[in-house]
Every structure is written in structure tokens, then in C-alpha cells.
Amino acid sequence: AFGYDFSDHENVDKWFQRTKKILEPYGYEEIDKKGASMLASVLKKQ
């Protein structure tokens, strides 16, 4: 997720690692990349 280091936020980091592991069989990297591109596009318009 944008390469953000969640380690300072223990609960968020645990949730993120669980989510990432669950999504790996479904193409996590592709899902993350697509979502990041969509978010970046929205943010650039603002």
C-alpha cells in the first residue's frame, strides 16, 4: 500500500498482513497496484 511502513501502528500492521496473506492467491500485487493507481489518479485531480 504505497510502500507505507505500518510498523508503528501495531493493530493496523497486523490487519494489513492478514489481508495481504488472504489476497495473495487472488493476485494481491495486481489488486494493490490497480487500487494504488486509482487512488493516485483521484488525488492528482484534487
CYANA upper distance limits for C-alpha pairs under 8 A (distance plus 0.5 A):
  1 ALA  CA     32 ASP  CA      7.06
  1 ALA  CA     36 ALA  CA      7.50
  2 PHE  CA     36 ALA  CA      7.27
  6 PHE  CA     10 GLU  CA      7.70
  6 PHE  CA     12 VAL  CA      7.06
  6 PHE  CA     13 ASP  CA      5.54
  7 SER  CA     13 ASP  CA      6.30
  9 HIS  CA     13 ASP  CA      6.48
 10 GLU  CA     14 LYS  CA      6.68
 11 ASN  CA     15 TRP  CA      6.70
 12 VAL  CA     16 PHE  CA      6.50
 13 ASP  CA     17 GLN  CA      6.62
 14 LYS  CA     18 ARG  CA      6.72
 15 TRP  CA     19 THR  CA      6.61
 16 PHE  CA     20 LYS  CA      6.51
 17 GLN  CA     21 LYS  CA      6.63
 18 ARG  CA     22 ILE  CA      6.68
 19 THR  CA     23 LEU  CA      6.66
 20 LYS  CA     24 GLU  CA      6.60
 20 LYS  CA     28 TYR  CA      6.98
 23 LEU  CA     27 GLY  CA      6.99
 23 LEU  CA     28 TYR  CA      5.54
 24 GLU  CA     28 TYR  CA      5.15
 24 GLU  CA     29 GLU  CA      8.07
 27 GLY  CA     31 ILE  CA      6.69
 28 TYR  CA     32 ASP  CA      6.40
 29 GLU  CA     33 LYS  CA      6.47
 30 GLU  CA     34 LYS  CA      6.58
 31 ILE  CA     35 GLY  CA      6.65
 32 ASP  CA     36 ALA  CA      6.45
 33 LYS  CA     37 SER  CA      6.63
 34 LYS  CA     38 MET  CA      6.76
 35 GLY  CA     39 LEU  CA      6.66
 36 ALA  CA     40 ALA  CA      6.51
 37 SER  CA     41 SER  CA      6.63
 38 MET  CA     42 VAL  CA      6.90
 39 LEU  CA     43 LEU  CA      6.67
 40 ALA  CA     44 LYS  CA      6.55
 41 SER  CA     45 LYS  CA      7.00
 42 VAL  CA     46 GLN  CA      7.37
